[in-house]
């Protein structure tokens, strides 16, 4: 499986007029959102429960079969970090082993559907960090930020 790129590096390699998939890995589920071909609007695609830390690859394949993707970007939701703990790098901040396994499973399915599809790492973040996340689905929010970051580079 290929290494996840920083969002800026992913932006430099995107094919034009294809969609970007946003993947939010939570403790018990994965939420998906997909952009339009212009990368200026994202819409929730759905979610999949993690059962005993495992992802239903067949369900994910069905959800993504008709999508023309230029790439995907992954984020992991983590618990709030108490202030007394030393700050870890964002990509390592409290990402659990089951979340790492889920990311690898998603990468595996995407590799089967679209060999060579590049992925980016949005990072680990806390749902409590921004109150506005309550108003929108978290997966769409992650994708919108990723798209905004990518558009600022292009």
Contact map, one row per residue, 1 for C-alpha under 8 A:
1110000000000000000000000000000000000000000000000000000000000000000000000000000000000000000000000000000100110010000000000000000000000000000000000000000000
1111000000000000000000000000000000000000000000000000000000000000000000000000000000000000000000000000000000000000000001000000000000000000000000000000000000
1111100000000000000000000000000000000000000000000000000000000000000000000000000000000000000000000000000000000000000000100000000000000000000000000000000000
0111110000000000000000000000000000000000000000000000000000000000000000000000000000000000000000000000000000000000000001111000000000000000000000000000000000
0011111111000000000000000000000000000000000000000000000000000000000000000000000000000000000000000000000000000000000001111000000000000000000000000000000000
0001111111000000000000000000000000000000000000000000000000000000000000000000000000000000000000000000000000000000000000011100000000000000000000000000000000
0000111111100000000000000000000000000000000000000000000000000000000000001000000000000000000000000000000000000000000000011100000000000000000000000100110000
0000111111110000000000000000000000000000000000000000000000000000000000000000000000000000000000000000000000000000000000000000000000000000000000000000110010
0000111111111000000000000000000000000000000000000000000000000000000000000000000000000000000000000000000000000000000000010000000000000000000000000000000000
0000111111111100000000000000000000000000000000000000000000000000000000100000000000000000000000000000000000000000000001110000000000000000000000000000010000
0000001111111100000000000000000000000000000000000000000000000000000000000000000000000000000000000000000000000000000000000000000000000000000000000000011011
0000000111111100000000000000000000000000000000000000000000000000000000000000000000000000000000000000000000000000000000000000000000000000000000000000000011
0000000011111110000000000000000000000000000000000000000000000000000000000000000000000000000000000000000000000000000000000000000000000000000000000000000000
0000000001111111000000000000000000000000000000000000000000000000000001100000000000000000000000000000000000000000000000000000000000000000000000000000000000
0000000000001111110000000000000000000000000000000000000000000000000001000000000000000000000000000000000000000000000000000000000000000000000000000000000000
0000000000000111110000000000000000001100000000000000000000000000000001000000000000000000000000000000000000000000000000000000000000000000000000000000000000
0000000000000011111000000000000000001100000000000000000000000000000000000000000000000000000000000000000000000000000000000000000000000000000000000000000000
0000000000000011111100000000000000011100000000000000000000000000000111000000000000000000000000000000000000000000000000000000000000000000000000000000000000
0000000000000000111110000000000001111110000000000000000000000000001111100000000000000000000000000000000000000000000000000000000000000000000000000000000000
0000000000000000011111000000000001111010000000000000000000000000000011111000000000000000000000000000000000000000000000000000000000000000000000000000000000
0000000000000000001111100000000111100000000000000000000000000000000010111000000000000000000000000000000000000000000000000000000000000000000000100000000000
0000000000000000000111110000000111100000000000000000000000000000000000011110000000000000000000000000000000000000000000000000000000000000001101100000000000
0000000000000000000011111000011110000000000000000000000000000000000000011110000000000000000000000000000000000000000000000000000000000000001000100000000000
0000000000000000000001111100011100000000000000000000000000000000000000000111100000000000000000000000000000000000000000000000000000000000011001000000000000
0000000000000000000000111110111000000000000000000000000000000000000000000111100000000000000000000010011000000000000000000000000000000000000000000000000000
0000000000000000000000011111111000000000000000000000000000000000000000000001110000000000000000000010000000000000000000000000000000000000000000000000000000
0000000000000000000000001111100000000000000000000000000000000000000000000000110000000000000000010110000000000000000000000000000000000000000000000000000000
0000000000000000000000000111110000000000000000001110100000000000000000000000000000000000000000000000000000000000000000000000000000000000000000000000000000
0000000000000000000000001111111000000000000000111100000000000000000000000000000000000000000000000000000000000000000000000000000000000000000000000000000000
0000000000000000000000111101111100000000000000111100000000000000000000000000000000000000000000000000000000000000000000000000000000000000000000000000000000
0000000000000000000000111100111110000000000111110000000000000000000000000000000000000000000000000000000000000000000000000000000000000000011000000000000000
0000000000000000000011110000011111000000000111100000000000000000000000000000000000000000000000000000000000000000000000000000000000000000001100000000000000
0000000000000000000011100000001111100000011111000000000000000000000000000000000000000000000000000000000000000000000000000000000000000000001100100000000000
0000000000000000001111000000000111110000011110000000000000000000000000000000000000000000000000000000000000000000000000000000000000000000000100100000000000
0000000000000000001111000000000011111111111000000000000000000000000000000000000000000000000000000000000000000000000000000000000000000000000000100000000000
0000000000000000011100000000000001111111110000000000000000000000000000000000000000000000000000000000000000000000000000000000000000000000000000000000000000
0000000000000001111100000000000000111110000000000000000000000000000000000000000000000000000000000000000000000000000000000000000000000000000000000000000000
0000000000000001111000000000000000111111100000000000000000000000000000000000000000000000000000000000000000000000000000000000000000000000000000000000000000
0000000000000000001100000000000000111111110000000000000000000000000000000000000000000000000000000000000000000000000000000000000000000000000000000010001000
0000000000000000000000000000000000110111110000000000000000000000000000000000000000000000000000000000000000000000000000000000000000000000000000010011000000
0000000000000000000000000000000000110111111000000000000000000000000000000000000000000000000000000000000000000000000000000000000000000000000000010000000000
0000000000000000000000000000000011110011111100000000000000000000000000000000000000000000000000000000000000000000000000000000000000000000000100110000000000
0000000000000000000000000000000011100000111110000000000000000000000000000000000000000000000000000000000000000000000000000000000000000000000100000000000000
0000000000000000000000000000001111000000011111000000000000000000000000000000000000000000000000000000000000000000000000000000000000000000101100000000000000
0000000000000000000000000000001111000000001111100000000000000010000000000000000000000000000000000000000000000000000000000000000000000000000000000000000000
0000000000000000000000000000001110000000000111110000000000000000000000000000000000000000000000000000000000000000000000000000000000000000000000000000000000
0000000000000000000000000000111100000000000011111000000000000000000000000000000000000000000000000000000000000000000000000000000000000000000000000000000000
0000000000000000000000000000111000000000000001111100001100110000000000000000000000000000000000000000000000000000000000000000000000000000000000000000000000
0000000000000000000000000001110000000000000000111110001000000000000000000000000000000000000000000000000000000000000000000000000000000000000000000000000000
0000000000000000000000000001110000000000000000011111111100000000000000000000000000000000000000000000010000000000000000000000000000000000000000000000000000
0000000000000000000000000001000000000000000000001111111000000000000000000000000000000000000000000000000000000000000000000000000000000000000000000000000000
0000000000000000000000000000000000000000000000000111110000000000000000000000000000000000000000000000000000000000000000000000000000000000000000000000000000
0000000000000000000000000001000000000000000000000111111000000000000000000000000000000000000000000110110000000000000000000000000000000000000000000000000000
0000000000000000000000000000000000000000000000000111111100000000000000000000000000000000000000000000110000000000000000000000000000000000000000000000000000
0000000000000000000000000000000000000000000000011110111110000000000000000000000000000000000000000000010011000000000000000000000000000000000000000000000000
0000000000000000000000000000000000000000000000010100011111110000000000000000000000000000000000000000000000000000000000000000000000000000000000000000000000
0000000000000000000000000000000000000000000000000000001111111000000000000000000000000000000000000000000011001000000000000000000000000000000000000000000000
0000000000000000000000000000000000000000000000000000000111111100000000000000000000000000000000000000000000000000000000000000000000000000000000000000000000
0000000000000000000000000000000000000000000000010000000111111110000000000000000000000000000000000000000000000000000000000000000000000000000000000000000000
0000000000000000000000000000000000000000000000010000000111111111000000000000000000000000000000000000000001001000000000000000000000000000000000000000000000
0000000000000000000000000000000000000000000000000000000011111111100000000000000000000000000000000000000000001100100000000000000000000000000000000000000000
0000000000000000000000000000000000000000000000000000000001111111100000000000000000000000000000000000000000000000000000000000000000000000000000000000000000
0000000000000000000000000000000000000000000010000000000000111111110000000000000000000000000000000000000000000000000000000000000000000000000000000000000000
0000000000000000000000000000000000000000000000000000000000011111111000000000000000000000000000000000000000000000000000000000000000000000000000000000000000
0000000000000000000000000000000000000000000000000000000000001111111000000000000000000000000000000000000000000000100000000000000000000000000000000000000000
0000000000000000000000000000000000000000000000000000000000000011111100000000000000000000000000000000000000000000000000000000000000000000000000000000000000
0000000000000000001000000000000000000000000000000000000000000001111110000000000000000000000000000000000000000000000000000000000000000000000000000000000000
0000000000000000011000000000000000000000000000000000000000000000011111000000000000000000000000000000000000000000000000000000000000000000000000000000000000
0000000000000000011110000000000000000000000000000000000000000000001111110000000000000000000000000000000000000000000010000000000000000000000000000000000000
0000000000000111011100000000000000000000000000000000000000000000000111110000000000000000000000000000000000000000000011000000000000000000000000000000000000
0000000001000100001110000000000000000000000000000000000000000000000011111000000000000000000000000000000000000000000011110000000000000000000000000000000000
0000000000000000000111100000000000000000000000000000000000000000000011111100000000000000000000000000000000000000000011110000000000000000000000000000000000
0000001000000000000111100000000000000000000000000000000000000000000000111110000000000000000000000000000000000000000000111100000000000000000000100100000000
0000000000000000000001111000000000000000000000000000000000000000000000011111000000000000000000000000001000000000000000111110000000000000000000000000000000
0000000000000000000001111000000000000000000000000000000000000000000000001111100000000000000000000000000000000000000000001111100000000000000001000000000000
0000000000000000000000011100000000000000000000000000000000000000000000000111110000000000000000100010000000000000000000000011100000000000000000000000000000
0000000000000000000000011110000000000000000000000000000000000000000000000011111000000000000000100000000000000000000000000001111000000000000000000000000000
0000000000000000000000000110000000000000000000000000000000000000000000000001111100000000000011100000000000000000000000000001111000000000000000000000000000
0000000000000000000000000000000000000000000000000000000000000000000000000000111110000000000001000000000000000000000000000000111000000000000000000000000000
0000000000000000000000000000000000000000000000000000000000000000000000000000011111000000000000000000000000000000000000000000010100000000000000000000000000
0000000000000000000000000000000000000000000000000000000000000000000000000000001111101010000000000000000000000000000000000000000000000000000000000000000000
0000000000000000000000000000000000000000000000000000000000000000000000000000000111111000000000000000000000000000000000000000000000000000000000000000000000
0000000000000000000000000000000000000000000000000000000000000000000000000000000011111100000000000000000000000000000000000000000000000000000000000000000000
0000000000000000000000000000000000000000000000000000000000000000000000000000000001111100000000000000000000000000000000000000000000000000000000000000000000
0000000000000000000000000000000000000000000000000000000000000000000000000000000011111110000000000000000000000000000000000000000000000000000000000000000000
0000000000000000000000000000000000000000000000000000000000000000000000000000000000111111000000000000000000000000000000000000000000000000000000000000000000
0000000000000000000000000000000000000000000000000000000000000000000000000000000010001111100010000000000000000000000000000000000000000000000000000000000000
0000000000000000000000000000000000000000000000000000000000000000000000000000000000000111110110000000000000000000000000000000000000000000000000000000000000
0000000000000000000000000000000000000000000000000000000000000000000000000000000000000011111110000000000000000000000000000000000000000000000000000000000000
0000000000000000000000000000000000000000000000000000000000000000000000000000000000000001111110000000000000000000000000000011100000000000000000000000000000
0000000000000000000000000000000000000000000000000000000000000000000000000000000000000000111110100000000000000000000000001011000000000000000000000000000000
0000000000000000000000000000000000000000000000000000000000000000000000000000000000000001111111100000000000000000000000000001000000000000000000000000000000
0000000000000000000000000000000000000000000000000000000000000000000000000000010000000011111111100000000000000000000000000001100000000000000000000000000000
0000000000000000000000000000000000000000000000000000000000000000000000000000011000000000000111110000000000000000000000000001000000000000000000000000000000
0000000000000000000000000000000000000000000000000000000000000000000000000001110000000000001111111011000000000000000000000001000000000000000000000000000000
0000000000000000000000000010000000000000000000000000000000000000000000000000000000000000000001111111000000000000000000000000000000000000000000000000000000
0000000000000000000000000000000000000000000000000000000000000000000000000000000000000000000000111111100000000000000000000000000000000000000000000000000000
0000000000000000000000000010000000000000000000000000100000000000000000000000000000000000000000011111110000000000000000000000000000000000000000000000000000
0000000000000000000000001110000000000000000000000000100000000000000000000001000000000000000000111111111000000000000000000000000000000000000000000000000000
0000000000000000000000000000000000000000000000000000000000000000000000000000000000000000000000111111111100000000000000000000000000000000000000000000000000
0000000000000000000000000000000000000000000000000000110000000000000000000000000000000000000000001111111110000000000000000000000000000000000000000000000000
0000000000000000000000001000000000000000000000000100111000000000000000000000000000000000000000000111111111000000000000000000000000000000000000000000000000
0000000000000000000000001000000000000000000000000000000000000000000000000100000000000000000000000011111111100000000000000000000000000000000000000000000000
1000000000000000000000000000000000000000000000000000000000000000000000000000000000000000000000000001111111110000000000000000000000000000000000000000000000
0000000000000000000000000000000000000000000000000000001010000000000000000000000000000000000000000000111111111000000000000000000000000000000000000000000000
0000000000000000000000000000000000000000000000000000001010010000000000000000000000000000000000000000011111111100000000000000000000000000000000000000000000
1000000000000000000000000000000000000000000000000000000000000000000000000000000000000000000000000000001111111110000000100000000000000000000000000000000000
1000000000000000000000000000000000000000000000000000000000000000000000000000000000000000000000000000000111111111000000000000000000000000000000000000000000
0000000000000000000000000000000000000000000000000000000010011000000000000000000000000000000000000000000011111111100000000000000000000000000000000000000000
0000000000000000000000000000000000000000000000000000000000001000000000000000000000000000000000000000000001111111111010000000000000000000000000000000000000
1000000000000000000000000000000000000000000000000000000000000000000000000000000000000000000000000000000000111111111110000000000000000000000000000000000000
0000000000000000000000000000000000000000000000000000000000000000000000000000000000000000000000000000000000011111111000000000000000000000000000000000000000
0000000000000000000000000000000000000000000000000000000000001000100000000000000000000000000000000000000000001111111000000000000000000000000000000000000000
0000000000000000000000000000000000000000000000000000000000000000000000000000000000000000000000000000000000000111111110000000000000000000000000000000000000
0000000000000000000000000000000000000000000000000000000000000000000000000000000000000000000000000000000000000111111110000000000000000000000000000000000000
0000000000000000000000000000000000000000000000000000000000000000000000000000000000000000000000000000000000000010011111000000000000000000000000000000000000
0000000000000000000000000000000000000000000000000000000000000000000011110000000000000000000000000000000000000110011111100000000000000000000000000000000000
0101100001000000000000000000000000000000000000000000000000000000000001110000000000000000000000000000000000000000000111110000000000000000000000000000000000
0011100001000000000000000000000000000000000000000000000000000000000000111100000000000000000000000000000000100000000011111000000000000000000000000000000000
0001111011000000000000000000000000000000000000000000000000000000000000111100000000000000000000000000000000000000000001111100000000000000000000000000000000
0001111000000000000000000000000000000000000000000000000000000000000000001110000000000000001000000000000000000000000000111110000000000000000000000000000000
0000011000000000000000000000000000000000000000000000000000000000000000001110000000000000000000000000000000000000000000011111000000000000000001000100000000
0000000000000000000000000000000000000000000000000000000000000000000000000111000000000000011000000000000000000000000000001111100000000000000000000000000000
0000000000000000000000000000000000000000000000000000000000000000000000000011110000000000011111100000000000000000000000000111110000000000000000000000000000
0000000000000000000000000000000000000000000000000000000000000000000000000011111000000000010010000000000000000000000000000011111010000000000000000000000000
0000000000000000000000000000000000000000000000000000000000000000000000000000111100000000000000000000000000000000000000000001111110000000000000000000000000
0000000000000000000000000000000000000000000000000000000000000000000000000000111000000000000000000000000000000000000000000000111111001000000000000000000000
0000000000000000000000000000000000000000000000000000000000000000000000000000000100000000000000000000000000000000000000000000011111100000000000000000000000
0000000000000000000000000000000000000000000000000000000000000000000000000000000000000000000000000000000000000000000000000000111111100000000000000000000000
0000000000000000000000000000000000000000000000000000000000000000000000000000000000000000000000000000000000000000000000000000001111111000000000000000000000
0000000000000000000000000000000000000000000000000000000000000000000000000000000000000000000000000000000000000000000000000000000111111100000000000000000000
0000000000000000000000000000000000000000000000000000000000000000000000000000000000000000000000000000000000000000000000000000000001111111000000000000000000
0000000000000000000000000000000000000000000000000000000000000000000000000000000000000000000000000000000000000000000000000000001001111111110010000000000000
0000000000000000000000000000000000000000000000000000000000000000000000000000000000000000000000000000000000000000000000000000000000111111110000000000000000
0000000000000000000000000000000000000000000000000000000000000000000000000000000000000000000000000000000000000000000000000000000000011111100000000000000000
0000000000000000000000000000000000000000000000000000000000000000000000000000000000000000000000000000000000000000000000000000000000011111110110000000000000
0000000000000000000000000000000000000000000100000000000000000000000000000000000000000000000000000000000000000000000000000000000000001111111110000000000000
0000000000000000000000010000001000000000000000000000000000000000000000000000000000000000000000000000000000000000000000000000000000001101111111000000000000
0000000000000000000001110000001110000000000100000000000000000000000000000000000000000000000000000000000000000000000000000000000000000000111111100000000000
0000000000000000000001000000000111000000011100000000000000000000000000000000000000000000000000000000000000000000000000000000000000000001111111110000000000
0000000000000000000000000000000000000000000000000000000000000000000000000000000000000000000000000000000000000000000000000000000000001001111111111000000000
0000000000000000000001010000000000000000000000000000000000000000000000000010000000000000000000000000000000000000000000000100000000000000011111111100000000
0000000000000000000011100000000011100000010000000000000000000000000000001000000000000000000000000000000000000000000000000000000000000000001111111110000000
0000000000000000000000000000000000000001110000000000000000000000000000000000000000000000000000000000000000000000000000000000000000000000000111111111000000
0000000000000000000000000000000000000000000000000000000000000000000000000000000000000000000000000000000000000000000000000000000000000000000011111111100000
0000001000000000000000000000000000000000000000000000000000000000000000001000000000000000000000000000000000000000000000000100000000000000000001111111110000
0000000000000000000000000000000000000011000000000000000000000000000000000000000000000000000000000000000000000000000000000000000000000000000000111111111000
0000000000000000000000000000000000000001000000000000000000000000000000000000000000000000000000000000000000000000000000000000000000000000000000011111111100
0000001100000000000000000000000000000000000000000000000000000000000000000000000000000000000000000000000000000000000000000000000000000000000000001111111110
0000001101100000000000000000000000000000000000000000000000000000000000000000000000000000000000000000000000000000000000000000000000000000000000000111111111
0000000000100000000000000000000000000010000000000000000000000000000000000000000000000000000000000000000000000000000000000000000000000000000000000011111111
0000000000000000000000000000000000000000000000000000000000000000000000000000000000000000000000000000000000000000000000000000000000000000000000000001111111
0000000100110000000000000000000000000000000000000000000000000000000000000000000000000000000000000000000000000000000000000000000000000000000000000000111111
0000000000110000000000000000000000000000000000000000000000000000000000000000000000000000000000000000000000000000000000000000000000000000000000000000011111
